[in-house]
Amino acid sequence: MKVLVIGGAGYIGSVVVRELQRRGHEPVVYDNLRTGHREAVPPEVPLVLGDLADRDQLATAFQRYAPEAVMHFAAFIEAGESMRFPGRFFANNVASVITLLNTMLDHDVTRFVFSSSAAVYGDPDSLPVTETAFLRSTNPYGETKAMVETVLRWLGELSGLRYVSLRYFNAAGAADGVGEDHSPETHLIPIVLQSALGLREAVTIYGDDYPTRDGTCIRDYVHVSDLAQAHALALDYLTAQERSLVCNLGSEQGASVREVVEAARRITGIDFPVLMGPRREGDPASIIASSQRAMEALGWRREHSSLEEIIASAWEWHRTHPRGYASS
Ligand code: UDP
């Protein structure tokens, strides 16, 4: 199937592009390369340099490549930044996605796979969190994902759109020579590994006064290659079913910030320095997924999402790409 991958030069998108190729699909990447990397796109995959907010450019890509499905990875992703610049997040993560969805429907493309987030839940009342939990994001980032899911639901009911919305928990790890290269980097595992490499002076833990087992935040880390499998299965679902689906993608295991730091010290064999800092605004204390629905509806199986494998694969990437793609 021809799949237009919006944001396919980014971290998760570029791993998904490779998985689509392996399964005989034909991905086309649409990316403005503001945060994505040209080197992350396999040379044989067409790369359209385009902005999601540009309706004409987008329509041209639909005419030229006639995709049968669309995947969207092109969101701003930093919850902390969304607390400082909420308007930017609503513009890019909501308004531009609506432009995309309307363009799809104008071209009779009705299959859509959306990168949603655990951030839609905020601080849930009970863990592991299921898809039926109340949505009450603690930051604008999560709110943008919930807003798009609302738009999807209505377009699904009224305009013939069919979608799978995948609520990722904490994507991490490296696969197929693709790893995390964000600028600036804000995610815990890359920051920890950059500290192990001596590229940062220390890791700062954002708060140790949360109501968790060691006072630091608990997150559910899921390997990027397991996420990629789920996207391919979501395409199969949209081919076989007349329905839409919203599901969590997590490992069903929680690791605290301190546990991530300790695992990284063990795996790298490096005793890098750690500092204690204040809480980061907008951070929920604990979030762990139930992924039962993804397993039942998509047939998803996790193969690489132990914390050990996530950190070991990420370490291999950071060790060999200390300056990210600029190293190669
Ligand atoms: N975190 C931290 N120090 C850092 C970066 C992150 O203590 O330098 C914490 C952060 O507060 C959160 C967890 O690590 O509790 C995971 O943060 P990340 O930004 O990787 O993902 P998020 O959960 O925000 O999507």
Residues whose N, C-alpha, C, O or C-beta is under 5 A from the ligand:
A	BS01	UDP	A79 T186 H187 L188 I189 I191 T204 I205 Y206 C217 R219 V257 R280 D283
